[in-house]
Amino acid sequence: MNTWITAQNLAFRYDNETVFTDIHFAVEHGGFTLIVGPNGAGKTTLLRLLAGLLTPAEGTITIAGQSPQAWQRAGGIGFVPQHYNQNTASFPATVNEVVDLGFWGTEISHAEQIKQRQAVLTKVGMAEWAHKRIGDLSGGQQQRVMLAQAIAARPALLLLDEPTSGIDYTAGNMLLDLLSNIQAEQQTTIIMVTHDIARALPHADRVLCIDRTLCYDGPPHQFVTSHATGLHMAEVVG
C-alpha cells in the first residue's frame, strides 16, 4: 500500500464533550474514500481535521509527511463544505468571482488563474454561466461552481461534505460522475462525507464508517455484504 494520508489515534473534543476517539486509517494517493456514519458520529469534524481547519485533541494526521495545515496553506487541499448555499441567494459575486476565491493564497499568476478558471468551469459544465450571480443559479449549479472553486488551484486532495445534499437526483448523479472524472483524469485524492450511500458507493474504492470511533475500514462491497457492516448500514440509513 502506497500510504499518502495517515491518521493515528485521533480524538477530538468540543469543550468537554468527546466527539470521537481512536480513529486510525491510512489512505493511498489517488483514491476515492467515503466517510459514512450516523448523524452526530463526527464525520464533518473528521473532514475538517483533514482540511487543517481543526486540530485533534489527541493523535496526528499527516499528508505525505506534512500537516494538513501546511498543505492547506500551500493550496494543496480543496474543500467543499456542507450548507454553503444557505446564504447565496443575495450574494452579489459572479460565478467567475466565486471560482477565483479558489486561488487565494496561491502563487499562481493572474494569467494562469484566468486559464485555469475557464478550464474548471468548462469541466463542471458551468462556463456558460461565468458572468451570472451565483445566487441566481439552481442548487445543483451552485454546487458545481463550488466544486470548480475547490479544484481551481489543482489541489492534490479534494474534501467534500455531503455534496449531493439539497440538490435534485439528476444534479447529484452529474456531480458524482464529475468527481469520478476528476479522480481519474487528475489523480486527485477524494474524501467525501455522505449519507447518499447507495449512489456514492459505485464511485468509491474505500469506505470509512465512524460512530464516535472507527467501526469499518475497507472496500465498498464488503461494507454492503458482510453481516457486521450490514448492521452499520442499518444505522447509517435508518
Secondary structure, 3 states (H helix, E strand, C coil): CCEEEEEEEEEEEECCEEEEEEEEEEEECCCEEEEECCCCCCHHHHHHHHCCCCCCCEEEEEECCECHHHHHHCCCEEEECCCHHHHCCCCCCEHHHHHHHHHCCCCCCHHHHHHHHHHHHHHCCCHHHCCCEHHHCCHHHHHHHHHHHHHCCCCCEEEEECCCCCCCHHHHHHHHHHHHHHHHHHCCEEEEECCCHHHHHHHCCEEEEECCCEEEEECHHHHHHCHHHHHHHHHHHC
